[in-house]
Amino acid sequence: MALVLFLLLLPSIFFTTEAQIRDSNISLGSSCSPTNNSYWLSASRRFGFGVYPYGNGFSVGIWYESIPQKTVVWTANRDEPPFPADATLLLSTDGRLVVQQKQGQETLIANASFASSASMLDSGPEGLGMPKIYSADACTRKSKQSFDVYELSSVTWEEDPYATLQELSKDDCREECFRNCNCEVALYGSARQICKMLKLPLRYGRRRLGGRWTTFVKIGTGVRTIVGGKGKKSEVRMDIFITGIGSLTLAFFVLASSGIFIYRHRIQQSRRVSDLRDNGFVEEVTLKSFTYEELKHATNNFTDNIGKGAFGTVFRGVISNGKKIVAIKRLEKVVAEGEREFRNEVKAIGQTHHKNLVQLLGYCYDGTNRLLVYEYMRNGSLADFLFRSSLKINWEGRIAIILNIARGIFYLHEECEIRIIHCDIKPENKLMDDKGYAKIADFGLAKLLMPNQSKTYTGIRGTRGYVAPEWHRNLPITVKADVYSFGIMLFEIICCRRNVEADVPDNEAVLVNWVYDCLKANELEKLLQEDEVEKEKLERVVKVGLWCTQDEPSSRPSMKKVILMLEGTVNVPDPPCPTSFLAPHRPYLSSAENNEV
């Protein structure tokens, strides 16, 4: 069982603070805060919802109330910093669930402007932490209706949803629309498990191959409307409605196909992309296309060099009439490797959108010139802060950076449309933005995985010291190679030193081995130069890094598991020595996770 927080339209009733704690119904204006230790219970009193201690402050979440050790099962806005002790969780009079601070700051948790109360209910695990919104107005009309829900596959529409539900299965989305009196159509996206609820009429239907979107249409099978005490029954002709929907979909499909045909014809006549006609490359790219002369002018003839990597040189440039600073990467070795790498990067990165990834803004495919245009990161790389700057990042900042990078890698592995193995995780290509967040850059070595492909054989790619053992053994390369590199970099972030150094004692030269020795000797404080960190927190992070750097790929956790362990959501077992010939293989993941990539 897991707890679900429902915002329901119920009669507005005033409850005292004591009632907020003991009753599952929550009236508008009710609040709870850490200062008075108040919170809301479900009807079974098994679950609690409110403000709980988290890090150096407090967070809003759901926990098991019926067991001695209160275990948090869901946290709202977990990527945001904790709230201070003066924060108050409030169900406002306009139906919004917000956190208010004395400084006047207000953080939205859930919004249902038409709600008049809330209720804590027990539900299945698929509903964990999900606001579910209902309206009484649509359900109290003077009519009696029965409904059927019809399903259309691979069709999308212009979206204007009045509610969006996250992390639902397809059947749950269908059921939510069936139960919700306001819902007339639901769009379900299987890729991200999103359920969008809409009202009729639908507009701009388009056929989308691949089956990632499903349309649920709720249709009344019979309506009896009471007018002046007399009943008139009107039967809905289901065959006419479905035929109309099908005809409309077919018309939009023909229109879209005609538009695509005209667009392709015009693209083929373009001088700059005439050599792309046979492979349909342009149709896959939705980024801004630049000519070589435009980028040459933007970089002042490529004079401001800000970095160089294995596959090209990066220059600082200015576009949009001097209003936007960008980083322009000119790919080299075009004949041997550059063209293939260019196609991989543009196709994959153009479809990725995450706050911990450097954004690709455009490209140039002009003759033999291949260039990529990225957002500009003025604060440089993580390596600059760790190894070259006199200004060191404190412990909390370094842990935040580790989580930023972990979430970015998790997105590449499991959440973007084309799964990506980065293949070169290291501090040099982790860039820092103006707010101190770390972003993953440099997909010049990225190896893409198609949906039916989980492993690939290829030559060694990456940077010495970060390359996983399987690269040297001619074994299949999976996302676990990135997990290994992440583990090496995690130790560098913790200790603010390189993974191999010559000017230290022999037992400290190889960072991974030294970290393991310190863990076994209960001397982890030696790893930190100046920071004072709680032993339990330091030990947890070290154990996660040691699991990531296991010699056997199947023993390494997935990036999702890494994030859960770093956040303290799951326990971290004691790891064996990362070097396989020094310790027996002891995988701690389940067989299902061992196969996860």
N, C-alpha and C positions, 0 to 999 in steps of 0.2 A: 504493500500500500504506500502511496505517496500522497502528499497534501496538495490540494488545488485551491487557490484563492479566487472565488467567483465574485464578480460585481453584478448583482441582481437588482432588478427593479422591484422593490418591496415597499409596503407602506412605511412612511417615515415615522420612526418611533424614537423617543429620547431615551438614552441609556446613560447611567452614571459610570464613573471610572471603574467601579467594582464590577459593573455589568460587562464592561469591555473585556475584563480579564476572564470572567466565568462563562459568558454566553457566546454562542457561535454567531449570532446575528449582530452586525455592527452598524450603528446608525450614523447618518451624516453628522459631521462635527466631532466624532469620536477620535481620540488620539492616545498614543502611548509613547513613552520615552525611557531612556536608561536611568534617569534620576529617580523615578518612582517604581522601577522594575515592573511596569505593566506591559501586558501583551494580550493577544487574542488567541482563544483556543478553538479547535474544531469541535463539532458536536460530540464526537467520541472521546474528547479530551486526550487524544493520542498525539496530536500535533499542535504546535504553537507557532504563531506568526507575530513578528515584531522586530525590535532592535536588540542585537546581541553584540558582545565584545568581539572585535576583529582587528588584529594588528595593533596599531597604536590608537585605535578609536572604536567606532561601532559601525555595523552594517545592518541592512534590512534583509531578513531571511526567514526560512522555515526550518523547524527542527522537530525531532522526536521529543515530545514532552513526557511520554509515559514511561521512559526508561531513566535510570539514575544518571547515566552519562548522556547529557543532551547532545545529540549528533545533528549537525546542520546538514540538510539535504538540498537546500536551494538558497542562492544569494542573489539579490537584485543588484543590477549595475555593478557586477563584480570587477569590471575593469577600471572603475573609478576609485579614487582615494577614499579611505574610511571617513565617516562623519565624526565630528567632535561630540563630547558628552552632552552639549546643550541641544542636540538635535531632537526633533519631535516628529514622529510618524503620524500623519493626519489624513483622515478621510474627509476632505473638504465638503462644504455645503453644495458645491457645484459638481460633485461626483468624482473628483480627482483624488488619487492616492499619492501624497507627496511627502517629502522630508523637508521640514523647515528648520533653519538655524537662526540663532539670535541676531546674527549679522544681517539678516534679511534674505540670505540665499535660500533658494527653493529648488529641490530636485524632484522631477516627476518619476514616479514608480509605475503608475497605471492611470489611464484616463477613460472615463465613461461619463460624458457630460450629462447623460440622461438618467444616470443611476440615482436612486434615493436611499440605498443602503447596500451593505455587503454582507456576505455570509461565508463562514469557514466550513468547507465540506470535505469529506474523505472521498478520494477517487483513485483511479489506477495510476501507475507510474508514468504513463504517457502524458499525463496532464500536469506534471510537476511544475509548480510555479507559474502556470499559464493563466493570465486574466481572461475570463470568458464573459462576454457582455451580452445581455439580453434586454429586450424592451417590452414593457407591459402594454404600451399603446397599441402595438400591432396585434396583440393577443386578446384584447378586450373589445374588438370590433363586433358589431351585431351580426355575426355570421358564423356558420358552422362549416368547417372545411376538413377535407381529408386530402393527403398529398402523396404523390409518387416522386422519386428523385431519378432523373434520367442522366445518363453519363455520355459525354462526348470526349473522345481522345484526340490528342495532338492538335488542339485548336486553342489559340490565345485571343484575347480581346483587349480593347482599350480599358485600362484598369483605373477605377476610382473607388477602391474598397472603403467601406465604412468601418471595417474591423479586419485585423490581420492576426492570425494565430500561428505561433511558432511550434516546431517540434511535434507535429501531429502526423499520425499515419493517414493513409488514404481513406480507410474506412471511418476513422475518427472525424476527418474533415466532412465526409458525407453526412455523418450523424449530427455534427454540430450545426450544419446548415438545416437539416431536417427539423431539429429541435428549436432553432432560433427563429422567432416569429418575424424578424426583420429580413432574414436572409431569403433571397429569391434565386441567387446564383452563387456558387462557390467555385473558385479556381484553386486547384491543388498542384503545387510544384514538388515533384518527387525528389529533385536534386537537393533541395534544402528543407524539405518537409514543412512547407509554408502553405497555410490555408487562408485565402483571401475571400472575404464575404462581400457580395455586391447586390445591388438592386437592379431590376430591369428598367429601361431597355439596355441590351448589350449593343456595343458599337465596334466597328472595325475588326471583324473576325479575321484571323489569319491562320492558315494551316502551318503547323510547325512539326517537321519530321523529328523522330527521336523519342516521342512518347513521354516527354518530361512533364507536360502539363495536361491535366484532366479537368474538364468542365462538368460540374454538377448543376442541373437545372431542376428546381423544385416546381412541380406543376400540380395544381389542384385538380383532383379527379372528379369533384362535384361540389357545387356551391349552392347553398340555400340561404338566400338573403331575406331577412324579415323586414317588411315595409308596411307600416300601419297595421300590424297584426296579421297580415296575409302573406303567405309564402309563395315565392316564385322560384322554380328550380331551373337553372341554366346549366346544361351539360357542356363541358369543355371538350371540343373535338381534338383528341390527342394526336390522331393521325395527321390532321391539318397542321397542328403546331410543329410536330417533329419534321414534317415535310418542308415547312417554311424555314425552320432552322437549318435543315440540310441544304436547301436551295441557297439560302443566304451565305452559308459557309462556302459552298461551291463557287458562288459569284465572287466572293472575296479572294478565293484561291486563284481563280482565273485572272482577276485583276492584278493580284500580287505577281503571278507568273509573267504577265505582260510587262509589268514594271521592271521586273528583274531582267527580262529579255532586252528591253530598251536600254537599261543601265549597262548591261554587258556589252551591247553593241557600241555605245558611246565610249566605254572604257577601252575597247579594242582599238579605237581610232586615236587614242591619246599617244603622243610621241614619247612621253617619259616612261610609260608602262607598256609599250607595244610588245616587249619581249615576254610579257606575263600572260599573254592570251591563252596559251595552251594549258596552263595549270590552274587557272581560276584563283590565283593568289589574292588579287585585289578584293574579291568578294568576301574574303575572310577577314579583312582588315577594316576596322572602323576608326582608326587613328588618323591624325592630320598628316598628310603627305607633303613633304618639303622637296624642293629641288636642291641640287648640290650648290648652286649659286646662292640660293637663299641662306643656307647654313654657312657657306663660306663668308657671306656678308655678316651674318649674326655673330660669328666668332672672330671677326676682324682678321680674316684670312688665316684662321687657326693659329693664333699667336698666344692665347692665354691657356697654356697647358696646366691642368690641375691634377693629372694622374695618368698612370699607364698600367695596363693589365696584360694578361697573356694574349688576349685577342684584339686589343686595340688601345687607343689613346683617348683620354677624356679632356674636352675643352669647355671652358666657360663661355656661354653665349647669351645673347639678348634677342628676344623675339617680340611679336605683337607691338611693333613700333616703339621698341625700347622699354616696354612696360613690364616684361616678364623675363627674369633671369632663369636660364636652363643649363643643364649639363648635356653636352653633345658628345656621344661616343662614336669615334670613327673606327670601324672595324677594319682590320688588316688581314693579310693572307686570304684575300677574297677568293682566289681560284681554288686553293687547296681546302680551306675550311670556312672562310668567311661567309659565303653565300648560304651554306647549310645552317650555320649558326644564326645568321640574320633571320632566316625563315623561322627557325625554332623560337627565337626570342620574340619576334613580332607577333607570331600566331599565339604563343602562350601568354606573354606578358600583357598583350592587348586585351585579354579576357580575365585578367586578375585585378581585383580591387580589394585592398585590405590596408588598414591604417599602419601596419608594420611592414609594408612593402613599398619600395621606391616606385613611384608611378611613372609609367611610360606615356609620354605625351604625343610622340609622333615618330616618323621614320623618313629615311631617304633611300630610294631604290632607283638610282639614276646612273645608267651605264654600268661602269665597274665600281661606282661609289656606293658603299653601304654604310649608313649612319643611323644612330638611334638618338632620340631626344627625350631626356628624362627631366623630372623635377629637380631643382637645384637644392642640395643639402649644404648649407653654408657652414655648419659646425664640424665638417670633416668626418673622419672615420672613428669607430670605437677604438681601433689600435692607437690612434693619436692620444686619446684620453688615458688608456691603460699603460702605455709604454713610453710615451714621449712628453706628455704634459706634466708640468709641475703641479697643476691643479687636479687632485685626485677625487674620484667619485666615492661618496660614502657607501656604507654597506647597503642601506635601504635603496639607494640609487642603483647600485650594481644588481641587486635582486630584481628590481623593476626592469632593468635592461635585459636580464636573462629571460624573464617572462615575456617581454616584448618579442624577442627573437624566437622563443619557443612557439608563441602563437602564430607568428608569421610562417614558420616552417610547417606547423600543423595545417595551416590554410593551404600551402602548396601541396602537401601530401594528400589531403582528404577533402578539402572543401571547394577548390577551384574546379572549373569544368574539365580542364585537361590536367591531370595530376602531374606534378613536376618533382623530379629529383634534382636538387640544387647542385650537388657534387663538389661544391667548393665553399663550405661553411668555414669562415674564419673572421677575425676582428676587422681585417682590412676592408671587407666589403659589407660591413654593418655600419651604416651612416647615421649620424645624429641630427635630428631636426631642431627647430628653434625652442621647442618645449622640453627637450631632453629625452624624447622617445627614440628608440633605436628602430631603424628600418633596414630590411634586407635588400641588397643591391647586387648587381653583376650576375646576370643570368647567362653570361658568355659561355659557361661550362654546363649549363642546365641540360639534363637528359630527360626528354618527355616520355610519359607513359600514356598510351592510348587506353580507353576504358577496358579493353579485354587483355591488357598487358600489365603484368606485375613485376616482371624481371627483365633485365637486359644485359647482354654481354657486350663489353666495349673495352677499349684501351684505357689505361690508367689516366684519370682526369682529376685535378685538384691540386692541393698544395702540400708539400712534404710536411709531415708532422700532424696533419689533420686527416690524412687518407686512411680509410678503414682497411683492416687486414684483408678482406675479401678481394680488394682491388689487386693485390699482389699474388693471389692464388688462382686467378682466372675463374672465379666463381660468379654466379649471377649477382648483379648489383640491384638492390632494392632500396626502399626509403630508409632502411636501417643503416645504410652507409652515411646518410645525413645525420642520423641519431648519434653515431660514433663521433663525427666531427663536432657536433654540438656539445657532446660531453667534454671533449678536449678544450673547446673554447670556454665552457663553463668554468673549468678549473683556472684558466687564464684570467677570467673576469674576477673570480674569487680572490686569487692570489696577486693580481696585478703584475704578472710576469709571464714570459714566454714558456711554452710547453717543454722546451729543451734549452738549457743554459749551460755555458762552459765555466763561468767564473763563480761557481758555487761549489760546496762540498759534493763529492761524488754521489753520496746517497740522496742529494737533492737535485741532481742534474736533470733527470727525467721526471717531469712534474706529476704524471699519473702515478708512478711508483712511489714517489715521496708522499703523495696524498694518502695512498693506501696504507703505507707504513705508519703515518701519523694517526690514522683512524684506528689501526690495530693497537697502537701504543697509547691510545687515549691522550694524544698530544696535538689535537687539531688546532689549538691556539697558535702553534708555530706557523700555520699557513697565513695568518693575518699579520700585516706589518704594524698597523696602528689601531685598527678598529676593535672595539669591544662588542662582541656579539654573544647572544645567548647560546650556550653549548648545544641545546636541542635544535635550534634553527640552523646552526652551522653544520651539525651532523646530518640533518635531513638533506641539505643541499649537496653535501659531499657524497652521501650514499646515492643520490640520484645520478650524479656525474659518474660514479663508479659503475652503476648499472648500464649507463649509456655507452661506456667504453669497454664493455665485455667483448672478448675475442670472437665469440660465436654470435652471429647476427640475430638468431632466434631468441637469445637471452636478453637482448636489448628491448626496452619498452618502446611502444609507439609514442609519438609526440603527444598524443592525447593523454596517455598515461603519465608522461613526464610532467605535463602541466598540472594534472591532479595531484601528483606527489609533491611538486614544488609549492602548491597552494596549501598543502596540508590536508587535502580532502581524503586521501587514502594513505595508509601506512606504508613506509618504505622498509622492506626487510634488509637484513645485513647482506651486503653483496660479497661474492667471492673475489679473489684477486683478478683484475682485468686480464692478465696474461694467462692464457689457457694452460701452458705447460707448468705453471706454478701452482695452479689450483684446479680441482676437478670441476667439470661443467655442472652448474646447478641452476637451471633456468627457473625463474620464479613466476613467469607468466603462464596463463592457462594455454591449453593447446589452441584454443580459438584465437587468442591474441598472438601466439607465435606465428600464425599464418597471416596476421594483419599487416598490411603495407600502407 
